Amino acid sequence: MATNGGGIIPFSIYNGRIFLLLGREDCYDRTWSECGKYSDFGGSRDDEEENLEAIAREAYEESFGLLGPYESLLELIQKEEFSYKIVLGRSEFFFIHIPYVFFIDKIFHNMLRCSYIMVETLGLKDKLKYDDELVKGESDKYLMHHGFYEKDKIKYFALEQVLTEIFDNEKRKKYRECFIRLMKKFYRSKELISGILMDLKVWKFNVDSDKLLHPIMNEITVDEEESVGI
């Protein structure tokens, strides 16, 4: 079965806890059911694009480059040395470790705001929102793709918070459905979790492993072949 996109879930360590960096979907189309919900950084393949190339490109665009250059992200998930993969349906997802950056949410907000000001100045706002093609400004060197604007906010979430909220009928509403399915599978991937904790120990990170255990862990059932909407 051919793969079709996926995403990157950055995680960081702070004060002995694991935090996931998630992005909130922009609401310029308020009819979309996933509008305003948090998820990974990713998307689907374009024509003639390899799957890992698509994942790296989408993560680079949606994070406004804060996760690193496209080439570095691609190399990271290709080698799978410092990333942890989960396959869900036809999609591949990679948990990658990044440094914990204070105020990264504010950095993202300021970059987004400055970019919108530039777009307004160049008169590109309407094309940027509704045209899938690359659009040019006054200079041929200026290129921008609307994929950079698919997230309107990024935020750290403690891993134990996410793994609790995805099973709460009210609190789970802040996350996209595909991300909920992904995290449920992560929750049951004891080998993957053990591998992450072991690597963190090697890297001299002091993580409270008890925070990752949950009383309903063994009661979760997830269809591993469940299709995923990106």
Secondary structure as UniProt FT lines:
FT   STRAND          6..14
FT   TURN            15..16
FT   STRAND          17..25
FT   TURN            30..31
FT   TURN            33..36
FT   STRAND          38..39
FT   STRAND          41..43
FT   TURN            47..48
FT   HELIX           51..62
FT   TURN            63..67
FT   HELIX           70..79
FT   STRAND          83..88
FT   TURN            89..90
FT   STRAND          91..97
FT   TURN            102..103
FT   HELIX           104..121
FT   TURN            122..123
FT   HELIX           125..130
FT   STRAND          135..136
FT   TURN            140..141
FT   STRAND          143..144
FT   HELIX           146..149
FT   STRAND          151..158
FT   HELIX           159..165
FT   TURN            166..167
FT   TURN            169..170
FT   HELIX           171..174
FT   HELIX           177..188
FT   HELIX           190..202
FT   TURN            203..204
FT   HELIX           209..212
FT   TURN            215..216
FT   HELIX           217..219
FT   TURN            224..225
//
